[in-house]
């Protein structure tokens, strides 16, 4: 049954399980929310002159020292721009709805895909630029200082260097310009929508009442020297294709551990951070340290353009990391249209009429060298938020239903304040207070450990705070549950105010765990953060309880139980070994059985889509595999290709048992399906032209792009496993858009069932473990080791373009992080003092 058919049935709200008249509407907070107290730290410079000292140590890591937040962010913005200016310039263009102005209407020129029109009008529909303009002045002084300082540093680097001399990827490009704090805040508000409304831009673009053309129309006419389309008054065709959105289209994931005094050899806290993110594009991490003497001293990594605060890192007393949450951050509301309104611009809530109103937006679109036109388009809104339309699933009437999206992160002004409070925390109590005061960890779980050996987990991502009665309906009403399962996100009736929400789930109701043993997450839900103390009783919007765990999560639990050696306590070296040992959970579970099945069928040819495949040579190669995904592991790719096929239709001999979540399902069925899966894997390897006994380092590689987006020709061997194998240290191939318009090369995969590319003759790694860090507190302070797998700078001309990449390729390892003054001075490469005067 389609999502649409299920959704339409909700309109029959008067009977049986769909009678919602008896549930209570949401109640506003008893006390109006007030701005929490700011962290005590100097924010602005008294004379308005910003000054910062920047010292770079090995691998291009900047250490910024200043006397206040604005000057500190000034130094961070300057150092960041030196490494990655082109990425942020690209993102400012996107979130400010200026892509079509510089790139034209289509990502593929002339295709009619309308990608840039969709993005530009979509972000205008979300209103993030307007929200930034309206909200900036009322933000805390700390946040304003960080945004203002960062853009001044970014702009100074651009001015000092000159647009012709910056990273060649964007040198002299017209979209590269000085930015202001509103530009940067607009970008931050847009990033907050990544797991929500940003995936519905296409649905916003085509949302219009029945009979109304949703496509943009031209404002400025005529068009001189431009050939107009015969089918319209526009110089190009628009054929946008809008499909069902995903909540996590880039499949962002991570591993995170917090180990307490019960689990570490020295009885002090330890943290493992291991985000799995794209290696190119807008979601790259960047390393740095900031110091404001007497107030702040923190080191770590942050996503692009976060103004001055560390997302994953540590200070003298606390260490923390994040993983991508399974929680939902928005609700789609099904509206009941007022059938007496032929325009289909009225809906009802609790029987009262509500207007669907429109707002007209205008953009510039490039139609030729030096030529632009203006297009305008109407966007539609309700009391819930922007209207959306997804053909075949969520459609607008006539006279029946329509749909709107309400995103709990639209807008979110807490982002910088929340991470700043974490950066400043001197104890676990202060760290937890950050989550009580702010709601700015937009889509992450958090795991932390203190120097005293306390651990803390919370999913305080921004989750809609549904009423208890609405949660009861979502949990127990089979129609609502069915829609949620079919769509992949929650759809609720919009004709009953009881299903609306007034804010995000508060701290006290979020899933949490604290103790002195451990917390962990590998992107399965909050439920098994600690295997001995499952978390239950929270909103279903946070994710599942009792669900079968991914192979990677099962690997995490195994590593936690046996990687600490005979004493049951971890040393930093053992944690690093757990991260980098490239074990393979699926192989440990089924490899002996697979080899036996292989030998039993080695003499037969197996029909794979009409192609006879002999598996004997692949069986022999697999028999000599060491079971790891290291560069010297031979035939590792044979098992990986089997894992891809197995993942599509798992042939477990023993089913999942909720009483044994780590060890079930298990065993491998000896049947025709398993044999066919192995033969299909062999066929993929044959298509790629690979030897069965090839080393993994021969077939799995990193190859950077040139300035023009062409293959560099230098391939660096790469160790690491994949999610389908139950790897922990995960790497993968991503061939889709990476969130930027900067040029890069990709190799097409054979088909959607594999990551192998015949053109590449292997796996071209572009995703996975990125900012890897292990930090242990000691009596003399924190000791950290880390690595940024794709290196610090995106500029091909930088010494830090691929230095860490080469280090990992040669031998998977982390490197010392320079935190103390002595360590910084002993490894100093370059220093500069900058001033805005």
N, C-alpha and C positions, 0 to 999 in steps of 0.2 A: 504493500500500500504506500502511495507516495506521501511525502510530507504535506503536500497541498490537500490531499483528500482527508488526511487526519485533521489538519488545521481547520478546514471548512466545517467539519463536524462540531467544532466547539461553539459555533453560533447557536446551536440548539441548547441553550443554557437553561431551559426550564425543567429538565427532567432527569431523574435518576442521578448518576454520578456527576453530571454536569450542572447540577443546581448549586450555584455558588452564593446564593442570597444570604446564607446564614454565617458566612465567615466575616471576620472583623476587618475593616480597612486599616491601613497603617496609621500609626499615631506619630505626630511630630514629637521631637525630643521634649522632655519636661522642662529642661532649661536650655535656652538658646546657646548654641556652641560659641565658645569664645576662643580667641587666639591663644595657644599655649605660650607659656613663658619662653623667651628665647634663651638659647645657650649663652652663657656669659663668655664672650670672646670679642675683642675689638673688631668692629665691622668696617667702618669707613676711616680713611685717613683724615686727620683734622685739617690739614692744609690743602686737601684735594689733589696732592701730587702722589701718584702711585709709584712705588719702588719695590723691586723684587730682585733677589739674587738667585740665579739658576746655575746649578752645577750638574754636569752630565757625567755619570760613571759608565763603566763597561756596558755594552749592549745598548747604549743610547738612552739610558734611563735618567730622566731629569729629577733633581731634588730641589724644590723651590722653597725659599725662606723669605718671609716677609713679616711685617709687624701687625697686619690686620687682614681681614677676609678679602676686602676688595683688592688690596695689593697682592695677596697670595693668588687669587683667581686671575689677576693680571699676568702673573708669571706663568701660571698653568696654561692660560689661553695662548700665550706667546710660544711656549714650548710645544704645545699640541699642534699649533698651526705649522710649525717647522716640519713636523712629521706627517700630518694628515689633513692639511688645509683643504685639499681638493674634495675629500669626502664630505666635510662639513659644508663647504660651499654648495655642493650638490644637494645636500639635505635641506639647507636653507631655501634653495630654489623650489624643492618639492613641496615642503610644508607651507610655503608662502604662495602656493598656487601659481607658479611662474614657469612650469616646465614647458607648456605649449608656447609660451612667449619665446623661448630660446630654442626649442627642439621641434616645434611643429605639433600637429595633432596626434601623430601616431608614433609608437615605439618602432615599428617596422614601417618606414616611410612608404606612403601610398597604399598601405594595406587596408586602411579603414578601421584598424583595431581601436582607434580613439583613446589609447592608453593615457596619453597626457591630458586630454580633455577630461577623462574620467577622474584622474588624480586631482587636477586643478579644481574642477567644480566640486568634486567630492570633499576635499579639505575645506573649501569655502562653505559647503553645506554643514560640516561639523562645527564651524564657527570658531576654530582654534585661534585664528588671528584676532578676531574681535574679542575673544575672551582674554587673550594676552594683553591687548590694549586696555581693556576695561579693568583687568585685575592686577596689573603690575604694581600700581601705586599702593595698593592695600596689602601687598605681600610683606612678610617680615623684613626688617632692615637687613638681617643676615642674608636672606635670599636675594634681595635687591643688590647688596654689595657684591655677592658672588657673580650674578649675571652681568652687572655693569663692569666689574673688573675683568672678567673673562673676555668680553667682546673688545675691551680696549687693548688687551694683550694680543688677541687675534688680529685686530686691525693694525696694531703697531708692527707686527711681523710682516703683514702684507705690505704696509707702507715702506718699511725699512728695506725689504727685499725687492719690491717692485713686481708687478704682475707678470712681467716678461721673464722673471728669474725664479719664479716659484716652481713647484713640481710640474714637469712638462705635461702631465696628464691634463692639467687645466690652465696652464700658462696662457695668458692673453685671451682667455675665454670671456665672453661678455657677461656671463652670469656670476663671475667672480668679482666681488665687491666688498667694501667695508660693510659691516653689519652692526646692528644695535641690539639692545637688550630685549626689545619686543620680537625681533627676528629669532633670537635664541630661545626665548620663552615659548614662542609659537612652535619651534622645533621640539622642545621638551614636551609640550602638551600633545604634539602629534605622536611622539614615541610612546606616550602613555596609552595610545589607542591601538598599539600593535596587536594585542590579543583580542581586540573587540571591533569597534566601529571602523577602524582602518581597513578591515577585511570586507566591509559592506559598501565601499565607495561606488562600485558598479551598480549595486542595488539602489543607492541614492540617485545615481545618474539617470537611470531610466524610470524612476518613480514618478508617475503622473496619473491624474484621474483618467478614467476610461474616456477615450475619444480625444484626448489631448496629446499632441506630439511631445514626447519628453526630450527630444534632441535640441541642442542649442540653436539659436538663430543669430543672424548677423546684425550688428548694430551699425557699423560704419559701411556705407555704400556710396558710390560704386567702388569696385576694386580695379584700380588702374594697373595695366600691364600684368594682370593675373588671369589665367584661363579659368572661367567658372565651370562648375560641374553642370552637365546637361539636366541632371535630375533635381537640382536645387539651385539656390542663389549662392551656394558656397563653392569655394575653389577646391574642395576635396569631398570625398565620400566618407560617411560615418556608418560603420556596421559593427557597433560594439557587441561583444558577446559576454553575457553575464551569466555566471553559473553559481551554484551553491558555494558559499564561502566556507573556509575552514578557520577554526579558532587559533591554530598554530601552523600556518602554511609553510614556514621555514623549518618546522620540526625542531625548534629550539629545545635543548635538553641540558642536563648537567648531572654531576655527582657532587655531593657535599657531605662531609663528616664533621661533627664536633665531638671530640673525645675528652672525657673528664678525668678527675683524679683517680677513679677506680680503674681506668683503662690505660693509663700512661705510666711509663717506667719511673718518671720523676714525680708523679703525683700532681702535675700541673697541666693546664689545658693545652689542647692541640687541635688544629683545624686543617682539614684537607679541602681545598677548593678546586673544582674541575668542571667549569662550564663548557658545554659543547655548543659552539656557535659557528656561524659561517666565517670562513677565513678571508673572504673578500667582502667588500660592501659596507653597509651602514651599521652593521652589528659587530664590528671589530672592537676588541678591548685595547687599551693603551695604559702603559705602566707609568707611575710617577710617585713621588713622595712630597708631602707638604709639611712645613713646620712654621708655626707661629710661636716663638719662644714663650714658655710659661703657660701655653694654652692648648696647642695642637701639635701632634707629631704622628703622622699616619702614612703608611705606604701600601700600595696595592695597584689594582687595575680597575678601570672604568670604561663604560661604553663611550663611543664618540660623542663629544660635545657636552658631556655632563660637566657643569661649570665649577670645577675645583674640588669636588668631593669624591672620595674613593668608594666605589661600589663593593668590591671584594678585596679585603686586606686586613690590616691589623695596626694597632697602636701599642703603647707600652703595656696595656692592661687587658685588651680585648682583641679577639680575632673573629672574623665572621665570613660567611660565604652564602651564596644563594643558588637555588635551582628553579627552573621554570615550573610554575605551579599548574596543577590540573584544574584549578578553580575556574569558574566562569565569572566574567567581569561585566557582563551585559545581559539583558533580557530582551527578546523580541516580543512585542505585544501585538496580539491579533485584535484589530479594531472591528467593532460592529457598526457598519455604516447605517446612517439614518435613511431609510428607504423613501422618505418623503422629499429628500433633497436630490433632485435629478443631476446636480453637478458632482455628486459623490464627494463633497467637501465638508460633510458633517458626520460625526460619529457620536455614539452615546456612551456615557459612563454612569453607571447606577441609574439609568433611565434619563439622565440629563444630557442635553445636547452640548457637544464640544466642537469647535470649529477646527478644521484642518486649514492652516493658513500657508501662504507662500511668500517666499522672499526671492528677489531677482538678483543674481550675481553676474558679474562681468569679468571676462579675462581677455588677454591679448594672445593671439595665435600667429606664429610665424608662418607665412605662406610663400616666402621666397627670400632671397638674399636682401636683407635690409627692409623687408616688407612685413608688416603685421596687419591683422584685422582685429576688430573687437567682436567677440561673441557674448551673448547673454543667455541665461538659462534660469528657469524657475526651479527652486527647491521647495519641498513641502514639509511641514512640521506639525506635530501634535503636542499635547501636554506631556507626552512621553519623550519625544525627541524626533529626529529626522524620519521621514517616511522612506521605506525601502520597497523594492519589487524585485523578485527573483522569478523569471519565467518558468512556469511549470511547477512552482512550489509556493511562493508567496506573492500573490497577485492582487491588484487593486480592483475590487468589485467586478462589474457594476452592481450596485445595490446590495452587496453582500458583505464582504470583508476587505480589510486592508491591513497593512502591517507597518509598525514603527519600531525603532531600536532605541533603547535607553542604556547608555554606557555609564557605569559607575565611575569611570575615569574621565568623564567629560564635564568639566575640566578637573584636573588634579594639580593644585598649586602647592602641594606638600612635598614634592619630590626632593628638592634640594635640602629643605629643612630636615627631613627625615634622615637622609644619609649623613648630613652634617652632625646630627645628634649622635648617630652611631660612631662617626669618626672621633667625636669628642668624649665618648663614654669612658669613664675611668673605673667602672665596676659593672658587674652584671645587672645590678639594680638600675644603674643609669642607662644601660643598654636597653633594658626592657621598657624603661620610661619613654624612650624614643618612640616605641610602638603604641604606647598609651597616648602620647601627645600628637602623633602625626599618622597619616594614612598614605604615605608616599611611596611605599614599596609596591609598585603598581602591578606586577605580575609574578612575584617571586615568593618561594619559601625562603626562610632564613634559618641558618644553623650557626651557632656561636659557642665559643668557649672562652673562659676567663683565665687569667694567670693563676687564680685560686683553684682551678679545676672544676668550675661549674660549667654545665652545658645547658643550652636553651634552644628550642625549636619553636617556630611559629610560622603559620601561613597567614600573614597579615596583608596579603595582596588585596586589592580593592574589590570586594565581593558584594553584590547587592544584598541588603539586609531585608529579606522577605519576612513577613509576619509568620508567626507559628502556624496559623490556620492556612496560609498560602503554602507553606512548606508541607503541611499535612496533605493538601490536595495534590501538590506536585509529586509527593512520595506515593500516595495511595490511589490516585485517579489513573486508571490504566490508559486513558486517552492522552492525558498530559505526559505520562511517562513514555508512551509510544512515540509521540511527536519528538520528545527530547532525544530518544534513541535514534530515530530516523534522521533528524536534522543534525545532531551532534552538538546542539546547544538548546537552551531552554526557551520555549515559546509559551506564553501565558495569555489568558484572556484579558483584553484591554477594556472590555465593557463592564468590568467590576473593579472598583477602586481597591478592593481587598488584595488584589494581586500586585498593586504598585508598591514601590519601596521609596523611602525617604532619604536613604544614605547608604553608607557601607557598613558591613558587619563590624561592631566595635571590638576592641581588644579582648574584652572578657569573654566573648563568644567565639573567637577564632580558635582553630585547633592549635594546641600548644603542648609542649613537654619540657620539663626541666628536671635536672638531677645532677649526679656526679658520675654517671656511666657514659652514655653516648646518645647522640642523635645523628640521623642520617636521612638522606633522600636521594633517589635516583629517578625522579619524575613520575613514579607511581604516586598515588595519593598520600596525604598526610597519615593515613591509617597506621602504617607500620614504620613510623619514624623510629620507634624503639620496639623491637620484636617482643620484648617482655611486657610492654605496657601499651597495647593498641589503643589508639585514640578513636572514640566514637561519640555520637551525640551532637554532631555539628551539622550545619546546613548542608543539604545535598549538593548545593552549588560548589562546594569545595572539592568534590570528587567522590569516588566510590569507597565503600567499606566492604571488606570481605571478598574483594575482587582478586582474580588470579594475577600474580605479579609478573612483570616483564622478566625476561632472562637476565637483563642487566641488573635489575633490582635484586634478583636472586643471587647473582654474582656478588653484589655488594654485601649481602648478608653473609655469604660464605667467606668473603675476604675478612669481614669483621670478626668472624668466629675462628679463623685459622691462620690469619696472617700475622698474628701477634706472637707466635712462637709458643714454647712450652709454659712460659710464665703467665700467659694470658694478658700481658700488658704490652703496649706499643711503644717502640722507639720511633723517632722521626725517620730513620732509615727504613724501618719496616713499613711505615705508611707510604713512603715514596716507592718502595718495592711493590706494595699492593697496587699503587696507581699504574706503574709502568711495566708490570710483569707480563701483560698481554695474554692473560689466561682467557679461556674460551669456555663458557659455562655449558653450552650445548654439546660441545665435543666431550667434555668431562662426563656428561650425562649419557650420551648415546654412541660415542665413537666405536667402542668394541662391538656393539650390536650391528652398527652400520658396516663395519669391516666384514663381519660374518655374512651378512646379507649380500655384500658385494662379491665375496668369494663364491657364494652359492650360485650366483647368476652371471659369473664372469664370461662364460662361454656363449651366452645367448646374446643375440642382437635385440635391442629394445626399440620398439617403434616410438619415435618422438615426432609427432605431427607429420607422419608419413616418411620420416627419415630413419633408416636403421642405424642404431648407435651401439657400438661395442664398448663395454665399460671396463674391460680387463686391464688395460694399461693404466687407467685412472685409479682402479682399485689397488694396483701394485704401488703406484706413487703415494696414495693416501696411507698405505700401510707403513710407510717410512716417515710420515709426518710426526713432528714432536708434540703436537697438540697446542702449540702457542702461535701467536700471530706476530712473530718477530721477523726482522728482515731476512734472517738466514733460515727461516722455517720453509722447508720445501713442501709443495703440494697444499699449502694452507689455503690457496684459492680454490682448490677442488672442494674442500669442505665448505668454504664460504658459499660457493654457488649452490651446493646442496642445501645449505641453511636458508638461502633465499627461496628455494622451492618449498622446503619444509614449512617455512613461515606462512606460506599461502594456504596450506592445508595440513596442519601438524598431525603427524601419525603417532601420537603418544600412546603407549601401551597402558599406562595407569593414568586415570583422569585426575583433574584438580580436586584437591581435598582442602577445604578451608581450615581444617585442623592441622594441616601440614603445608603451610604456604610456601616455605622455602624449597621443599623437596618434591612437590607435585605441581603439574603432571610430570611423569618421568617414563623412562623406558621407550623403546622404539618398536613399533609393530613391524613384523616380517610379513609384508604383503605386497601386492602388485603396485600399490600407490607409492610406497617407499622406493621400490626399484625404478619406477618411472621418474620419480623426483631426482634420483641420482643420475639417471641417464639424461634427463633434461639439463642437469648441471653440466654434465660432460659435453653435451651439445653446445651449450653457451661458450664453454672454453674452446671448443673446436672453432666456433664462429669467430672468436677473438684471435685465433691463431697462436694460442699459448701452449707451451709444453706443460704436461701434467706435473712434472717434477721441478718446475721452475721455483726459484726462491721467491718469497713474498716481496722482497726488495726489488726484484726484477719487474714485478707486475703492479706494485702499488707505489705510487710516487707523488711528489709535489713538483709542479712545474709552474713557475711564476710567469706572468704575462709581461710583455714589453709595454712601453709607453702607449703604443698604438693598439694594444689588445691582442697581439699575436703571441703564439707560443715562443718562449725564450729558447727552447731547444735543449735546455739543461734540466735533466730530471734527477731529483734527489730521492733516493730510496727512502721508504717510509714504513715503519712498523706501527702496528695498532690494529685493533679488532673492530667489529661492527655490532650494532644493536641486534641484528638477527642471529648472531652467534652467541649472544650473551657476553659480549665484551664489556669491560669497564672503561678502559682507555679507548674511547670510540673515535673513529674517523670515517668519513663518508664522502660521497660524490654529490655535488649539487650543480645541476646544469641550468636551472631556471634563473630568473632575475634575482640579483642579490641586493635589491633595494636602492641601487644607485644607477646612474647612467654612464659611469666611467667605463672605458673599454676594457674587456678581458676576454680570454679565450676559454672555451669549454669543448669537451669531446662528447659527442652524442653517445648515449648508451645503446646497447644492442636492442633492448626493448625495456618495457616498464618492470619486468620481473627480475632485473639484474642491474648492478652498477658497472658491469664490464663494458668497455668500449672497444670495438674492433679497430676504430681509427687510432685510439691511444694504445691498443694492445695491453690493456690493463685498467687499473683504477686510478683516475686522476683526482687526488684528494683535494677538496676545497671546503671541508667542513669538519668539525669535531673538536677535540680537546684544544682549547685556546689558551686562556690564562690559567695555568696550572700552578698551584701554590700549596706548600706544606709549611706550617708555622707551629713551633713548639715554644711555650714559655719556659724560661729557666730562671734560676736565682739571679742571674746577671742580665736578664731581659729577654725579649723575644728573639728567636733565631728562625729565620725564614729561608726557604729555598723555593724557587719558582722558575717558570719559563713561559714566554709568550710564543707559541709554536710558529706563528706566521711572522714574527718579529715586529719591531716597534713602529716602523715607518712604512707607509704605503708608497713612498716615492722611490722610484728605481735609482735615483741619484744619491740616495742616502746610504751611509755606511751601515745603518741599522735596518736596511731593507730586507735582508735575509740572513743576518748573522745568527740569530737564535734558531732559525729554521735549519741551518747547516749543522748547528750543534746537536739538535734533536736527531737529524738524519744520520749523523755519524754514530751516535749511541744514545738511545733515549735516556735522558737524564734531566734533572733540574739543576739550577745554578744558584750560588749564594746571592741573597738579596742584601743590598747595602743599606743598612738602616741607621747605624750609629755614626757619629761624627768621624770616629776613627776609621770606620769602614769606607765612608764616602771619600775622605781625604786620601786614603791609601789606594783607591781605585779611580781617582779623578782623571777625567779625560779632557774636559773643557769646562769653562765657567764664564759667565757674563752677568753684569748687573744692568738692569734696565730701569728706565724712569720715564714717566709720562710728561715730565717737564721739558 
